[in-house]
Amino acid sequence: MSKKDITGDLLRLANGLKFVVLKQMLYKDINYFYVMRVTDNEQDIIEQYDILEEVIVNEKTLVRTTKDPELRLKLVEIFIKEIAKED
């Protein structure tokens, strides 16, 4: 998995939705991203947040929504603590 920090970068999901990376972290050897959705033209923010995870499929690095509810809750707690440290 890539450990390059992509905070501030734009990610596009397979369904075409675009997100800007607000925070990134490595948890149990998997990259996770706390993201905020942006409009198709990338000019405006949509008040929709998500947690994405990096996966390797057929030797390609992709991102997808983290589906496990318990894991999502744990990651949100960690992201909040990390963001609070920055203030």
C-alpha positions as CSV (number, residue, x, y, z in Angstrom):
1,M,0.0,0.0,0.0
2,S,1.1,3.5,-0.8
3,K,2.2,5.6,2.2
4,K,2.4,8.8,0.2
5,D,0.4,11.6,1.9
6,I,-2.3,12.7,-0.4
7,T,-4.1,15.1,2.0
8,G,-5.6,17.9,-0.1
9,D,-5.7,15.7,-3.3
10,L,-8.8,14.9,-5.2
11,L,-10.1,11.3,-5.4
12,R,-12.6,10.0,-7.9
13,L,-14.6,6.9,-7.2
14,A,-15.6,4.4,-9.9
15,N,-19.2,5.9,-9.8
16,G,-17.8,9.3,-10.7
17,L,-18.2,11.0,-7.3
18,K,-15.3,13.3,-6.4
19,F,-13.8,13.8,-2.9
20,V,-11.1,16.0,-1.5
21,V,-8.9,14.2,1.1
22,L,-9.1,16.0,4.5
23,K,-7.0,13.5,6.5
24,Q,-5.2,10.3,5.8
25,M,-3.9,7.6,8.1
26,L,-2.5,4.1,8.1
27,Y,-4.4,1.7,10.3
28,K,-3.6,-2.0,10.4
29,D,-1.5,-1.6,7.3
30,I,-4.3,-0.1,5.2
31,N,-4.5,3.5,4.1
32,Y,-7.8,5.3,5.1
33,F,-9.0,8.7,4.0
34,Y,-11.4,11.1,5.6
35,V,-12.9,12.9,2.6
36,M,-15.4,15.6,1.7
37,R,-17.4,15.5,-1.5
38,V,-17.0,18.2,-4.1
39,T,-19.1,19.1,-7.2
40,D,-18.3,17.6,-10.6
41,N,-16.6,20.8,-11.6
42,E,-14.5,20.7,-8.4
43,Q,-15.5,24.3,-7.5
44,D,-17.9,23.8,-4.6
45,I,-18.1,21.7,-1.5
46,I,-21.0,19.3,-0.9
47,E,-21.7,18.7,2.8
48,Q,-21.1,14.9,2.5
49,Y,-18.2,13.2,4.3
50,D,-17.0,9.6,4.0
51,I,-14.2,7.3,4.9
52,L,-12.5,5.6,2.0
53,E,-9.9,2.8,2.0
54,E,-7.2,2.0,-0.4
55,V,-7.3,-1.4,-2.0
56,I,-5.3,-3.3,-4.6
57,V,-7.3,-4.9,-7.4
58,N,-5.5,-6.5,-10.3
59,E,-2.3,-4.7,-9.4
60,K,-4.1,-1.3,-9.5
61,T,-4.5,0.9,-6.5
62,L,-8.1,1.9,-6.0
63,V,-10.2,3.5,-3.3
64,R,-13.6,2.4,-2.0
65,T,-16.0,3.3,0.8
66,T,-15.3,1.6,4.0
67,K,-18.4,-0.5,4.7
68,D,-17.9,-2.2,8.1
69,P,-19.9,-0.1,10.6
70,E,-17.7,-1.0,13.6
71,L,-14.5,-0.2,11.7
72,R,-16.0,3.1,10.4
73,L,-16.9,4.1,14.0
74,K,-13.3,3.3,15.2
75,L,-11.8,5.2,12.3
76,V,-14.0,8.3,12.9
77,E,-12.8,8.3,16.6
78,I,-9.2,8.1,15.4
79,F,-9.6,10.8,12.8
80,I,-11.3,13.1,15.3
81,K,-8.4,12.7,17.8
82,E,-5.9,13.3,15.0
83,I,-7.6,16.4,13.8
84,A,-8.0,17.8,17.4
85,K,-4.2,17.4,17.8
86,E,-3.7,19.8,14.9
87,D,-5.7,22.6,16.4
